[in-house]
């Protein structure tokens, strides 16, 4: 992971994303770049663009002084101020670099516009083909010891496995492979078992520790979160597409519920084929 992008709005809530990003940057020896997007649309207070820029410069310098010592010396620590729509500019910034990731808080608020980061976290996930980790402001930031990785019957569900393995190896994490379904159909269970077997073989080759379980429930997002809470997981890894309907082609209902309700950081990975089919607006800009 060469570069980690962190959108901030200078609220204490949004800095939770920065704290988590520092943890990952130190493990991956990644450069870390904060992004603030100026807004021409007034929020609670009307602040002109020039004043936003000056204020952002001061805040960034304060943040760098406060957090620089927590980041390894080999990791570059920078910031950039942009103008436009938050989710678009953050996605574009991440996509300007190879092997990048976005880490952000799902909570945030500033005087520039209402919930600059909070309301845009979901849009950022939709907008980019890069992996995104979202974290709530209530989450304690510590080592990633356990990763919960749900598998469903979609073929895309396995695309997150290589990245999960990378994260697990640098943190020496244990991965909990959970086969999730709301069906009692034997064919569905056999397909999940086959996928899990493939994943276990890959993890064995990569030297990743794992456990495997089957979860059956009406709401697989609730089941996944409850399982993750039970094992005290530090990360839940999902694909952004978990449904087959065109209406939910980028952020399926499972992914939306996970991002909206999980108290545990969520890693969202967008299926490559799906993004290039439907995500032309991002790559074209």
LINFEN-V101182 format. One record per helix or strand. SS is the DSSP state (~ for helix, > for strand). FROM is the first residue (numbers start at 1). LEN is the number of residues. If there is no record, write none. Layout:
ss->SS from->FROM len->LEN
ss->SS from->FROM len->LEN
This chain:
ss->> from->3 len->5
ss->~ from->15 len->14
ss->> from->31 len->8
ss->~ from->49 len->22
ss->> from->77 len->7
ss->~ from->86 len->10
ss->> from->100 len->6
ss->~ from->118 len->10
ss->> from->132 len->4
ss->> from->146 len->6
ss->~ from->155 len->17
ss->> from->174 len->8
ss->~ from->186 len->21
ss->> from->209 len->8
ss->~ from->220 len->11
ss->> from->235 len->5
ss->~ from->246 len->3
ss->~ from->253 len->9
ss->> from->266 len->4
ss->~ from->272 len->7
ss->~ from->280 len->4
